[in-house]
C-alpha cells in the first residue's frame, strides 16, 4: 500500500484505502487490512474494513473530503456523514 500511495499520491506511507477510477466501467479499491488493524486497534476490525470499503466507493462516486481527519472536521463533512449513514444502515440489517 505504501508503494501505491507513493506512486499515485506522492505520499510515502501506507494508508487504509485507495480508490481509482480507471475508466467509465472499471474502478479499483485497495484496502490495507494490516494498516486498518494497527490504526483502529480496539475497534471492531470487520466494521472498520466495511467503513473503508464504503469510503472507497464514495470516492469512486465522486465524493471527496478536505483531507483533515480530526473528529470535529470529519463530523461536519458531507462525505463522512454519508459514509456513516450507509455503514449504520448496513450494520442494522
C-alpha positions in Angstrom: 0.0 0.0 0.0 2.9 2.3 0.7 4.2 1.8 -2.8 0.9 2.5 -4.5 0.3 5.5 -2.2 3.7 6.9 -3.1 3.3 6.3 -6.8 -0.2 7.9 -7.2 -0.5 10.3 -4.3 3.2 11.1 -3.7 2.8 10.2 0.0 5.5 7.8 1.2 3.5 6.0 3.8 0.8 3.4 3.9 -2.9 4.2 4.1 -6.1 2.4 4.8 -7.9 2.7 1.5 -7.2 3.9 -2.0 -9.7 4.3 -4.9 -9.1 4.6 -8.6 -11.4 5.4 -11.5 -9.7 3.5 -14.3 -12.3 4.3 -16.9 -16.1 4.6 -17.2 -16.6 0.9 -16.3 -13.6 -0.1 -14.3 -12.8 1.1 -10.8 -10.5 -0.3 -8.2 -10.4 -0.1 -4.4 -7.4 -1.2 -2.5 -7.8 -2.0 1.2 -4.8 -2.5 3.6 -6.1 -4.8 6.4 -2.8 -4.7 8.4 -2.9 -0.9 8.4 -6.6 -0.9 9.4 -5.9 -3.4 12.2 -3.0 -1.3 13.6 -4.7 2.0 13.3 -8.1 1.1 14.7 -6.9 -1.2 17.4 -9.7 -1.6 20.0 -12.5 -1.2 17.5 -14.3 -3.9 15.6 -11.9 -4.8 12.7 -14.6 -6.0 10.3 -16.7 -2.8 10.8 -13.6 -0.7 10.1 -13.0 -2.7 6.9 -16.6 -2.1 5.8 -16.2 1.6 6.6 -13.1 1.7 4.3 -14.9 -0.1 1.5 -17.8 2.5 1.8 -15.2 5.3 1.9 -13.5 4.0 -1.3 -16.9 3.6 -3.0 -17.8 7.2 -2.2 -14.6 8.4 -3.7 -15.4 6.4 -6.9 -18.8 8.1 -7.0 -17.1 11.5 -6.9 -17.2 12.4 -3.2 -14.1 13.9 -1.7 -13.1 15.3 1.7 -10.9 18.2 2.7 -8.1 15.9 3.9 -8.4 16.8 7.6 -9.2 13.8 9.7 -9.7 15.2 13.2 -13.1 14.3 14.8 -14.6 17.8 14.5 -13.7 18.2 10.8 -14.9 14.7 9.9 -18.3 15.1 11.6 -19.1 18.2 9.6 -18.1 16.9 6.1 -20.8 15.5 3.9 -18.7 12.6 2.7 -18.1 11.3 6.2 -21.7 11.9 7.2 -22.9 9.8 4.2 -20.2 7.2 4.9 -21.5 6.7 8.5 -25.2 6.8 7.4 -24.5 4.0 4.9 -22.5 2.0 7.4 -25.1 2.3 10.1 -27.9 1.2 7.7 -25.8 -1.8 6.6 -25.0 -2.8 10.2 -28.6 -2.6 11.3 -29.9 -5.1 8.7 
